[in-house]
Amino acid sequence: MSKTPLQPADKLSGMTQAYREIIADIGENLNRPGLVDTPLRAAKAMQFLTRGYQQNIDEVINNAMFPSSSEEMVIVKNIELYSMCEHHMLPFIGKCHVAYLPKGKVIGLSKIARIVDMFARRLQIQENLTKEIAEVIIEKTGAAGAGVIIEAQHMCMMMRGVEKQNSVMTTSCMLGAFRNSQSTRNEFLSLIQR
């Protein structure tokens, strides 16, 4: 028997209770003035940080697709991204570079950043995040190719575990012409270095 989906207020209530338990289990006093409202604030923060689950790609793009005869590379670089590692639920923070080769239509510029945000605001691993962005650019624009590179620092590696403060993870996904053409890939890579 399937469960009835929780309403937003029920989800918030459940998350608030979970944070109460976590705070108590680490040995803190929930009645301490600084912590009285922390469970609710933490639950709201988690809802915000994972709001990508509440979005769908068609609403994010919102029909911002426009006819174009341009077949030249479009690049949006240095898109800030904030995500949460699905293994430790700690943040990873970085930048994303997105490129595509239009084929009859282009997507509104801000929509590329919104696509990055939609997928980043979920529990993620950087490898999957990179691929999801590239695949949706191809799917929704019909582009001849897409390339995505993400460079990020992971708090799960900086704050715990090996505690390496200067490590940066770089991932890439090249699809279509970006995978099949060395010159296209090289043009992308050289343009994001500037």
N, C-alpha and C positions, 0 to 999 in steps of 0.2 A: 504494500500500500504506500503510495507516494505521500510525502509530507506537504502540507500547505506552505508555500513560500512565506518567509517572515517579512513583515512590513518594516519599512525603515526605522520606525520608532522601536519596534521589538528588537531589531538588530543592534541598535544603539544601546538599548537596555542590557542586552546579553553581553555585549562587548564591555560595557561599563562594569558589570559584575565580574567578568573575567579579569579585568585590570585590578579590581579590588582584591581578588584572590592572589594575583601575582604580587602585588605590593605587600600584602600581608605575609605571603610565603617567603619573601626575601628578608623579612624581619622588621619591616617598618610599621609604624603606628598610623593607621588610617585616620585617626582623629587629630593628628598633628596639624596645626593650622595650614602649613604649606601643602599638605596632601589631601585635605578634605575634598576638594573638587578635582583632584588629579585624575581619578578613574574616568570621569566623564570627559575631561579635556583630552585624555589619551585616546579614548574611544573616538571622539570627533576627529582628532588628528589622524588616526588610522583610517577612518572613512575617507578623509581628504587625500591621504597618501596613496590610497588604493582605488580612487574614484574611476579609474579606467575600466573597472568591471561593470560600472553602471553606464558606460558609453557604448555606442555602436558606430561603426565606421561611416555609415551613410549619414547619420546625424552630424558627425564631426565634419565631414566634407560639405554637407549642406548645399548640394548642387553647385558648388563652386568649381565647375569644369567648363572650360571655354575653348571654342574652336581656335585653332592656330595652324598656320602653315609652317611654323618653325620646326626644324628637325635638329637644331643645335642643342648642345647639352645645357641643361638647367641645373644649377647647383645652389643649395642653401647650406652654408657651412656654419659651424660653431653654434648649433642649436643646443642650448643648455638642457640637460636632462637630469632628473632626479628619480631614482627607482629604489626598489627594495629587493635585496637578495632573498630568494625563496628558501635558501638553506638556513639562514640565521635571522632573517627578518631585520637586517641592518641595512642602512642606505648604501647605495653606490651613486656617485655623482660624477658627471662628466659632460662631454659634448658629442654631438652627433653631426655628421656631414652626410647630406642626402643629395644624390644626383639622379637625373633620368634623361632619356632621349625621347622627346615627345613624338607622337605619331598621330597627328590630326587634332589633338587637344592638349591643353595644359591645365594644371590644377592651380587654384588660387594659392598664392605664396604662403599666407598664414596657415593654410590647411596642412602644409607639410609639417610645420612645427606642432600643430594640433595632433597630427597622426603620431608623431614621436611621443608626445605627452600621453596620448591614450594608451599606448602599449607600455610606456615606462611606468605609468601609475598603476601597476599590477605587481604581484610578486613575480620576480623574473630571474633568469640568468642572462647575462649580457649576450651570450651567443644566440639565444632564441630571440631576444629583443631585436637584435640587428637583422636577423632573417625575417621576422614578422613585418618590420617596417618596409624592407625591400619588396617583399611579396605583395603587400597591399598597394604599394605604388604602381607596380606592374598591373595588378588586377584591376584597379580602379581607373587608371589612366590609359591602359592599353599601350604603354610606352614600349619602345623597341628594346629598352634595357634600363636597369636601375642599379645604382651602387650605393651602399650605405657603409659608413665607417663610424664606429663608436670608440671613444677613448674615455676611460673612466677609472676612478679610484674607488676602491671597495672598503667600506668600514669594517667588514668582517675580516679583512686581512690587515687593517691598520689598527683597530681597537682591541683585537683579540687574536688568538692563534699566533701567527709568526710576527705580528706587530711591525710590519714593514711600511714605513711612512711614505716612501717615495715611489712605490710601485704603481704603475699605470697599466691597465689591461686594454689592449686594442683588438677589436674584432671587425671583420669586414664580411659583407655579402655582396657578391657581384652576380647579377642575373642578366640574361639576354646578351645584348651587345657588349656589356661591361665584362662579361665572362668570356665571350667569344672573340673579342677584338683587343689585342694588346695595346693598340694605339688609343682606343677609347679609354681603357683602364688607365693608361699612362697619363692621358690628358686630365682625367679626374684627379688622380693622385698628385699631379703637379699643381693643379689649380687650388687644391685645399692646403698646399704648403705655403701659399703666398700670404 
